[in-house]
Amino acid sequence: MNIELIKERIGHLDGLSNTLGMEFLSTPEPDTCMARMKVDKLNRQPFGFLSGGATLALAENLAGVGSMALCPDKICVGINVSGNHVRSVLEGDTVEAVATLQHKGRTLHVWRVDVMNAGGELVSTVQVTNYVVSPKRGTESIRKSETE
């Protein structure tokens, strides 16, 4: 999935994905996208482990990027995020997330996001449901001004 246009639209905006250090990546598969995130002081627990909340944020943001790439003229918002954390990751490591589209409906997209550590071991598996809607009249200029 080519997400380069989405990266251009969101890359300079202040927001959670930039704050937590997420890097979004295109893939050759049409229904898959990827992201990386270094575990550091911005996304770890006080104990030095990757925060589960930061992991869920990575998954939700990545699924949102995927839905926006599939429907660039729509607004895509997460309406449900559910995950299981099966392994911890220490500060200094990098995690990689792979989002795979499970369902593409007219108004709902369902994604499975697997988060792995640098050794390729599963850290978390997350399901994200995005609501996909057309922008209401007047919001088009807001969205454009945010990306300029």
Backbone as a chain_set.jsonl record, in Angstrom:
{"seq": "MNIELIKERIGHLDGLSNTLGMEFLSTPEPDTCMARMKVDKLNRQPFGFLSGGATLALAENLAGVGSMALCPDKICVGINVSGNHVRSVLEGDTVEAVATLQHKGRTLHVWRVDVMNAGGELVSTVQVTNYVVSPKRGTESIRKSETE", "coords": {"N": [[0.843, -1.161, 0.0], [0.657, 2.116, -0.936], [1.538, 4.799, 0.906], [2.57, 7.314, 0.741], [1.471, 9.853, 0.008], [-0.255, 10.307, 2.132], [1.553, 10.43, 4.228], [2.827, 12.833, 3.562], [0.696, 14.581, 3.97], [0.255, 14.417, 6.749], [2.699, 14.552, 7.977], [3.951, 16.933, 8.912], [2.312, 17.882, 10.863], [1.405, 18.68, 14.216], [0.861, 16.238, 16.616], [-0.229, 13.078, 17.991], [1.072, 10.907, 16.686], [3.492, 11.998, 15.724], [4.535, 12.988, 18.125], [4.993, 10.646, 19.605], [6.875, 9.451, 18.02], [6.392, 7.93, 15.673], [6.96, 6.253, 12.604], [5.803, 5.96, 9.415], [5.365, 3.506, 6.842], [5.353, 2.536, 3.424], [4.148, -0.399, 1.683], [4.538, -3.225, -0.571], [2.204, -4.692, -0.821], [-1.303, -4.358, -1.471], [-3.133, -4.141, 0.619], [-1.91, -3.709, 3.032], [0.043, -1.962, 5.446], [2.823, -0.375, 7.118], [4.59, 0.507, 10.18], [7.121, 2.042, 12.24], [8.507, 2.398, 15.522], [10.589, 3.815, 17.848], [11.379, 2.816, 21.111], [11.302, 4.972, 23.705], [11.84, 7.717, 26.037], [9.471, 9.063, 25.605], [7.418, 7.274, 25.102], [7.363, 5.207, 26.905], [6.779, 3.258, 29.899], [7.169, 4.182, 33.404], [8.873, 2.214, 34.296], [10.555, 1.558, 32.246], [9.633, 0.035, 30.129], [7.93, -0.377, 26.982], [4.954, 1.414, 26.75], [1.676, 0.113, 27.054], [-0.458, 1.65, 26.199], [0.795, 3.362, 24.364], [1.456, 1.493, 22.462], [-1.09, 0.708, 21.569], [-1.861, 3.183, 20.537], [-0.03, 3.418, 18.432], [-0.942, 1.317, 16.786], [-3.605, 2.173, 16.227], [-3.162, 4.637, 14.946], [-1.671, 3.773, 12.728], [-3.53, 2.086, 11.403], [-5.379, 4.063, 10.8], [-3.919, 5.631, 8.974], [-3.715, 3.731, 6.928], [-6.462, 3.443, 6.213], [-6.991, 6.058, 5.337], [-5.323, 6.12, 3.119], [-6.604, 4.293, 1.471], [-9.027, 5.589, 1.085], [-8.818, 8.478, 0.202], [-10.324, 10.832, -0.006], [-12.001, 10.891, 2.115], [-12.996, 11.104, 5.615], [-11.433, 9.426, 8.174], [-11.836, 7.769, 11.116], [-10.897, 6.271, 14.176], [-12.965, 3.965, 15.849], [-13.028, 1.82, 17.487], [-10.693, 0.081, 19.415], [-8.808, -2.666, 20.246], [-6.658, -4.675, 22.076], [-4.095, -7.158, 22.705], [-1.382, -7.641, 24.762], [1.555, -9.388, 24.652], [4.243, -9.589, 25.129], [6.973, -7.847, 26.57], [8.777, -4.786, 25.819], [11.854, -3.225, 25.955], [13.118, 0.071, 26.732], [14.954, 1.702, 24.204], [14.86, -0.285, 22.317], [13.303, -1.01, 19.126], [10.059, -1.088, 17.788], [8.047, -2.713, 15.325], [5.205, -2.332, 13.383], [2.658, -4.034, 11.638], [-0.033, -3.54, 9.651], [-2.919, -5.103, 8.551], [-5.534, -5.164, 6.321], [-8.689, -6.323, 7.161], [-11.383, -6.127, 6.645], [-13.12, -4.228, 4.295], [-15.487, -2.096, 4.141], [-18.166, 0.105, 3.057], [-18.482, 2.103, 4.998], [-17.077, 1.165, 7.177], [-13.902, 0.036, 8.198], [-11.916, -2.706, 9.055], [-9.048, -3.564, 10.764], [-6.205, -5.657, 11.354], [-3.527, -5.435, 13.461], [-0.279, -6.272, 13.933], [2.276, -6.087, 16.257], [5.713, -6.149, 16.504], [8.86, -6.963, 18.085], [12.368, -5.99, 17.717], [13.562, -8.4, 17.19], [11.675, -9.756, 15.757], [9.689, -10.974, 17.186], [6.368, -11.454, 18.376], [4.788, -8.803, 19.977], [2.42, -7.409, 20.536], [-0.992, -7.838, 19.553], [-3.468, -6.247, 17.744], [-6.765, -5.122, 17.163], [-8.388, -2.881, 15.059], [-11.069, -0.759, 14.393], [-12.217, 1.376, 11.968], [-14.196, 4.223, 11.261], [-15.538, 5.445, 8.343], [-16.216, 8.293, 6.638], [-17.802, 10.806, 4.554], [-16.528, 14.121, 4.271], [-18.21, 16.786, 5.966], [-19.947, 19.585, 4.607], [-17.961, 22.433, 4.471], [-15.934, 21.476, 6.12], [-13.927, 20.729, 4.464], [-12.186, 22.857, 3.863], [-10.996, 23.242, 6.341], [-9.584, 20.847, 6.681], [-7.806, 21.07, 4.535], [-6.352, 23.377, 5.262], [-5.05, 22.464, 7.511], [-3.179, 20.805, 6.422], [-1.534, 22.344, 4.962]], "CA": [[0.0, 0.0, 0.0], [1.428, 3.343, -1.034], [1.016, 5.79, 1.856], [3.427, 8.498, 0.65], [0.663, 11.077, 0.025], [-0.76, 10.474, 3.489], [2.7, 10.885, 5.027], [3.006, 14.246, 3.259], [-0.413, 15.326, 4.583], [0.28, 14.419, 8.212], [4.07, 14.56, 8.477], [4.369, 18.17, 9.58], [1.314, 18.262, 11.864], [1.575, 18.285, 15.605], [-0.113, 15.21, 16.958], [0.268, 11.939, 18.747], [2.007, 10.07, 15.928], [4.805, 12.662, 15.733], [4.996, 13.075, 19.506], [5.483, 9.334, 20.037], [7.977, 9.026, 17.152], [5.972, 6.913, 14.7], [7.402, 6.393, 11.211], [4.92, 5.146, 8.591], [6.068, 2.939, 5.694], [4.585, 1.88, 2.371], [4.46, -1.8, 1.424], [4.111, -3.611, -1.921], [0.874, -5.299, -0.781], [-2.323, -3.306, -1.543], [-3.988, -4.095, 1.811], [-1.013, -3.755, 4.186], [0.988, -0.862, 5.637], [3.724, -0.635, 8.252], [5.133, 1.64, 10.933], [8.159, 1.749, 13.228], [8.562, 3.348, 16.629], [11.642, 3.551, 18.826], [10.916, 2.909, 22.492], [12.119, 5.981, 24.377], [11.213, 8.365, 27.192], [8.164, 9.602, 25.232], [6.379, 6.245, 24.942], [7.603, 4.092, 27.819], [6.307, 3.336, 31.283], [8.252, 4.573, 34.318], [9.754, 1.07, 34.521], [11.43, 1.39, 31.099], [9.002, -0.802, 29.109], [6.972, 0.265, 26.079], [3.613, 1.543, 27.318], [0.604, -0.532, 26.296], [-1.223, 2.716, 25.553], [1.548, 3.805, 23.192], [1.322, 0.417, 21.478], [-2.432, 0.85, 20.985], [-1.841, 4.402, 19.733], [0.676, 3.075, 17.193], [-1.844, 0.505, 15.964], [-4.742, 2.976, 15.755], [-2.666, 5.605, 13.969], [-1.3, 3.058, 11.504], [-4.774, 1.701, 10.724], [-5.941, 5.291, 10.25], [-3.143, 5.949, 7.776], [-4.141, 2.782, 5.9], [-7.812, 3.787, 5.746], [-6.895, 7.299, 4.562], [-4.723, 5.795, 1.819], [-7.644, 3.627, 0.684], [-10.139, 6.519, 0.865], [-8.173, 9.769, 0.456], [-11.282, 11.938, 0.036], [-12.886, 10.647, 3.261], [-12.484, 11.247, 6.971], [-11.337, 8.091, 8.778], [-11.593, 7.894, 12.548], [-10.981, 5.027, 14.93], [-14.112, 3.878, 16.753], [-12.791, 0.728, 18.43], [-9.333, -0.45, 19.446], [-8.718, -3.723, 21.254], [-5.389, -5.344, 21.885], [-3.491, -8.063, 23.675], [0.062, -7.486, 24.86], [2.067, -10.71, 25.027], [5.68, -9.527, 25.412], [7.416, -6.482, 26.857], [9.864, -4.241, 25.016], [12.613, -2.275, 26.758], [13.567, 1.326, 26.151], [16.11, 1.527, 23.34], [14.477, -1.188, 21.231], [12.37, -0.459, 18.155], [8.99, -2.004, 17.408], [7.528, -2.576, 13.972], [3.798, -2.715, 13.313], [2.149, -4.369, 10.316], [-1.492, -3.484, 9.635], [-3.504, -5.832, 7.429], [-6.97, -4.909, 6.198], [-9.505, -7.526, 7.302], [-12.696, -5.839, 6.047], [-13.262, -2.885, 3.734], [-16.857, -1.773, 3.791], [-18.387, 1.483, 2.63], [-18.287, 3.016, 6.128], [-16.252, 0.559, 8.221], [-12.708, -0.737, 7.874], [-11.392, -3.442, 10.195], [-7.63, -3.857, 10.576], [-5.432, -6.402, 12.347], [-2.189, -4.85, 13.543], [0.671, -7.047, 14.732], [3.444, -5.296, 16.659], [6.826, -7.044, 16.788], [10.108, -6.349, 18.547], [13.446, -6.02, 16.72], [13.85, -9.793, 16.875], [10.567, -10.336, 15.0], [8.765, -11.663, 18.091], [5.115, -10.753, 18.585], [4.664, -8.027, 21.207], [0.988, -7.151, 20.709], [-1.87, -7.942, 18.405], [-4.487, -5.228, 17.97], [-7.805, -4.96, 16.152], [-8.838, -1.489, 14.974], [-12.189, -0.486, 13.504], [-12.296, 2.782, 11.564], [-15.423, 4.735, 10.666], [-15.144, 6.176, 7.142], [-17.33, 9.157, 6.246], [-17.497, 11.958, 3.717], [-16.477, 15.362, 5.059], [-19.38, 17.656, 5.894], [-19.699, 20.85, 3.927], [-17.248, 23.38, 5.306], [-14.753, 20.897, 6.763], [-12.871, 20.532, 3.483], [-11.186, 23.919, 3.988], [-10.264, 22.996, 7.577], [-8.638, 19.759, 6.436], [-6.747, 21.57, 3.661], [-5.494, 24.309, 5.985], [-4.213, 21.69, 8.431], [-2.109, 20.129, 5.692], [-0.698, 23.32, 4.241]], "C": [[0.896, 1.236, 0.0], [0.795, 4.395, -0.12], [1.792, 7.105, 1.79], [2.621, 9.799, 0.68], [0.112, 11.348, 1.42], [0.366, 10.971, 4.395], [2.959, 12.371, 4.797], [1.94, 15.087, 3.948], [-0.255, 15.443, 6.092], [1.671, 14.623, 8.798], [4.474, 15.781, 9.263], [3.396, 18.603, 10.687], [1.743, 17.855, 13.264], [0.501, 17.25, 15.907], [0.573, 14.033, 17.609], [1.295, 11.121, 17.974], [3.404, 10.691, 15.893], [5.372, 12.733, 17.142], [5.616, 11.765, 19.973], [6.583, 8.78, 19.143], [7.626, 7.939, 16.154], [6.474, 7.266, 13.308], [6.565, 5.43, 10.378], [5.628, 4.752, 7.296], [5.095, 2.321, 4.699], [5.016, 0.43, 2.254], [4.034, -2.143, -0.007], [2.702, -4.212, -1.963], [-0.199, -4.21, -0.742], [-3.172, -3.169, -0.274], [-3.175, -4.132, 3.104], [-0.164, -2.486, 4.235], [1.76, -1.118, 6.928], [4.094, 0.665, 8.95], [6.221, 1.133, 11.861], [8.085, 2.807, 14.325], [9.66, 2.912, 17.589], [11.047, 3.726, 20.217], [11.86, 3.858, 23.229], [11.323, 6.631, 25.502], [9.823, 8.904, 26.887], [7.054, 8.551, 25.205], [6.579, 5.035, 25.856], [6.927, 4.333, 29.163], [7.453, 3.821, 32.165], [9.269, 3.458, 34.558], [10.692, 0.795, 33.346], [10.885, 0.503, 30.002], [8.098, 0.049, 28.226], [5.601, 0.271, 26.731], [2.597, 0.835, 26.428], [-0.251, 0.494, 25.573], [-0.53, 3.243, 24.308], [1.473, 2.767, 22.08], [-0.03, 0.503, 20.784], [-2.513, 2.094, 20.114], [-1.135, 4.16, 18.404], [-0.248, 2.314, 16.256], [-2.984, 1.342, 15.39], [-4.306, 3.994, 14.714], [-2.302, 4.938, 12.654], [-2.541, 2.629, 10.723], [-5.451, 2.924, 10.11], [-5.231, 5.739, 8.985], [-3.554, 5.024, 6.631], [-5.514, 3.119, 5.351], [-7.799, 5.069, 4.923], [-6.268, 7.043, 3.193], [-5.742, 5.126, 0.904], [-8.762, 4.574, 0.273], [-9.654, 7.951, 1.095], [-9.131, 10.949, 0.535], [-12.252, 11.828, 1.214], [-12.194, 11.012, 4.565], [-12.535, 9.865, 7.606], [-10.963, 8.252, 10.246], [-11.756, 6.533, 13.215], [-12.176, 5.042, 15.861], [-13.979, 2.716, 17.726], [-11.352, 0.246, 18.278], [-9.281, -1.462, 20.57], [-7.437, -4.501, 21.016], [-5.007, -6.268, 23.015], [-1.985, -7.886, 23.607], [0.632, -8.795, 25.409], [3.552, -10.716, 25.375], [6.046, -8.072, 25.671], [8.578, -6.1, 25.942], [10.537, -3.157, 25.847], [12.946, -1.004, 25.987], [14.857, 1.082, 25.372], [15.833, 0.607, 22.167], [13.546, -0.436, 20.276], [11.32, -1.513, 17.867], [8.557, -1.692, 15.987], [6.101, -3.098, 13.969], [3.419, -2.962, 11.86], [0.636, -4.412, 10.413], [-2.0, -4.164, 8.372], [-5.014, -5.612, 7.442], [-7.729, -6.227, 6.245], [-10.869, -7.363, 6.636], [-12.702, -4.412, 5.545], [-14.698, -2.707, 3.277], [-16.962, -0.323, 3.354], [-18.105, 2.469, 3.754], [-17.436, 2.433, 7.252], [-15.071, -0.185, 7.615], [-12.263, -1.429, 9.149], [-9.97, -3.87, 9.849], [-7.128, -4.756, 11.694], [-4.019, -5.833, 12.305], [-1.351, -5.72, 14.469], [1.89, -6.18, 14.991], [4.526, -6.278, 17.097], [8.022, -6.27, 17.317], [11.164, -6.484, 17.448], [13.829, -7.439, 16.32], [12.736, -10.495, 16.107], [9.565, -11.093, 15.859], [7.523, -10.808, 18.308], [5.104, -10.081, 19.958], [3.189, -7.823, 21.541], [0.259, -7.447, 19.413], [-3.089, -7.084, 18.709], [-5.495, -5.261, 16.827], [-8.3, -3.529, 16.224], [-9.997, -1.425, 13.99], [-12.231, 1.012, 13.244], [-13.65, 3.064, 10.933], [-14.999, 5.658, 9.535], [-16.352, 6.974, 6.651], [-16.848, 10.26, 5.31], [-17.443, 13.201, 4.594], [-17.771, 16.15, 4.892], [-18.983, 18.948, 5.202], [-19.034, 21.816, 4.901], [-16.001, 22.797, 5.953], [-13.628, 20.674, 5.771], [-11.795, 21.588, 3.634], [-10.378, 23.751, 5.27], [-9.213, 21.928, 7.337], [-7.506, 20.241, 5.553], [-5.801, 22.495, 4.413], [-4.589, 23.583, 6.975], [-3.024, 21.086, 7.709], [-1.219, 21.083, 4.938], [0.412, 23.827, 5.11]], "O": [[1.784, 1.371, 0.842], [-0.337, 4.826, -0.342], [1.679, 7.928, 2.699], [3.048, 10.76, 1.319], [0.025, 12.502, 1.839], [0.146, 11.842, 5.237], [3.278, 13.093, 5.741], [2.229, 16.173, 4.451], [-0.601, 16.477, 6.662], [1.804, 14.846, 10.001], [5.269, 15.676, 10.197], [3.646, 19.595, 11.372], [2.367, 16.812, 13.46], [-0.646, 17.396, 15.484], [1.795, 14.001, 17.757], [2.292, 10.686, 18.55], [4.398, 9.976, 16.021], [6.576, 12.556, 17.33], [6.641, 11.767, 20.655], [7.171, 7.747, 19.464], [8.473, 7.11, 15.821], [6.422, 8.422, 12.886], [6.606, 4.22, 10.601], [6.384, 5.535, 6.722], [4.131, 1.663, 5.087], [6.114, 0.066, 2.674], [3.239, -1.41, -0.596], [2.074, -4.24, -3.021], [-0.021, -3.217, -0.036], [-3.867, -2.165, -0.115], [-3.685, -4.535, 4.149], [0.292, -1.993, 3.203], [1.387, -1.976, 7.727], [3.939, 1.759, 8.406], [6.249, -0.042, 12.226], [7.664, 3.941, 14.098], [9.661, 1.783, 18.08], [10.3, 4.672, 20.467], [13.054, 3.589, 23.361], [10.255, 6.146, 25.873], [9.06, 9.179, 27.813], [5.875, 8.899, 25.278], [6.026, 3.964, 25.605], [6.559, 5.456, 29.508], [8.598, 3.865, 31.714], [10.397, 3.724, 34.974], [11.535, -0.098, 33.428], [11.589, 0.233, 29.029], [7.567, 1.068, 28.666], [5.138, -0.762, 27.214], [2.65, 0.942, 25.203], [-0.719, 0.243, 24.462], [-1.184, 3.539, 23.308], [1.431, 3.113, 20.899], [-0.115, 0.387, 19.561], [-3.16, 2.075, 19.067], [-1.586, 4.64, 17.364], [-0.33, 2.628, 15.069], [-3.297, 1.236, 14.205], [-4.993, 4.195, 13.713], [-2.591, 5.472, 11.583], [-2.59, 2.795, 9.504], [-6.03, 2.837, 9.027], [-5.872, 6.178, 8.03], [-3.722, 5.473, 5.497], [-5.713, 3.083, 4.137], [-8.51, 5.17, 3.923], [-6.644, 7.684, 2.212], [-5.743, 5.365, -0.303], [-9.38, 4.384, -0.774], [-10.038, 8.576, 2.083], [-8.772, 11.982, 1.1], [-13.215, 12.59, 1.298], [-10.979, 11.203, 4.615], [-13.574, 9.206, 7.575], [-9.912, 8.8, 10.577], [-12.639, 5.75, 12.86], [-12.389, 6.014, 16.586], [-14.737, 2.632, 18.692], [-10.862, 0.034, 17.169], [-9.658, -1.168, 21.704], [-7.16, -4.933, 19.897], [-5.523, -6.174, 24.129], [-1.384, -7.969, 22.536], [0.246, -9.252, 26.484], [4.072, -11.722, 25.859], [5.484, -7.168, 25.053], [9.261, -6.953, 25.376], [9.868, -2.274, 26.382], [13.043, -1.005, 24.76], [15.738, 0.349, 25.822], [16.494, 0.702, 21.133], [13.065, 0.651, 20.597], [11.64, -2.693, 17.719], [8.683, -0.563, 15.51], [5.823, -4.178, 14.492], [3.801, -2.207, 10.966], [0.078, -5.214, 11.161], [-1.569, -3.844, 7.264], [-5.681, -5.847, 8.45], [-7.451, -7.14, 5.468], [-11.442, -8.327, 6.129], [-12.336, -3.489, 6.273], [-15.076, -3.111, 2.177], [-15.96, 0.39, 3.291], [-17.557, 3.545, 3.515], [-17.105, 3.149, 8.197], [-15.218, -0.935, 6.65], [-12.233, -0.81, 10.213], [-9.716, -4.454, 8.796], [-7.564, -4.639, 12.84], [-3.396, -5.761, 11.245], [-1.676, -5.884, 15.645], [2.467, -5.608, 14.066], [4.292, -7.133, 17.952], [8.183, -5.082, 17.039], [10.887, -7.026, 16.378], [14.361, -7.656, 15.232], [12.831, -11.691, 15.833], [8.688, -11.778, 15.332], [7.615, -9.585, 18.411], [5.378, -10.72, 20.973], [2.761, -8.034, 22.675], [0.815, -7.323, 18.322], [-3.672, -7.175, 19.789], [-5.121, -5.411, 15.664], [-8.597, -3.017, 17.304], [-9.918, -1.969, 12.888], [-12.274, 1.816, 14.176], [-14.18, 2.254, 10.174], [-14.187, 6.559, 9.743], [-17.381, 6.4, 6.294], [-15.666, 10.601, 5.274], [-18.212, 13.329, 5.546], [-18.356, 16.177, 3.809], [-17.818, 19.345, 5.218], [-19.5, 21.989, 6.027], [-15.091, 23.547, 6.304], [-12.487, 20.453, 6.176], [-10.608, 21.272, 3.547], [-9.192, 24.082, 5.292], [-8.064, 22.089, 7.749], [-6.353, 19.872, 5.779], [-4.586, 22.418, 4.232], [-3.48, 24.041, 7.25], [-1.972, 20.875, 8.313], [-0.236, 20.659, 4.33], [1.212, 24.653, 4.672]]}, "num_chains": 1, "name": "protein.A"}
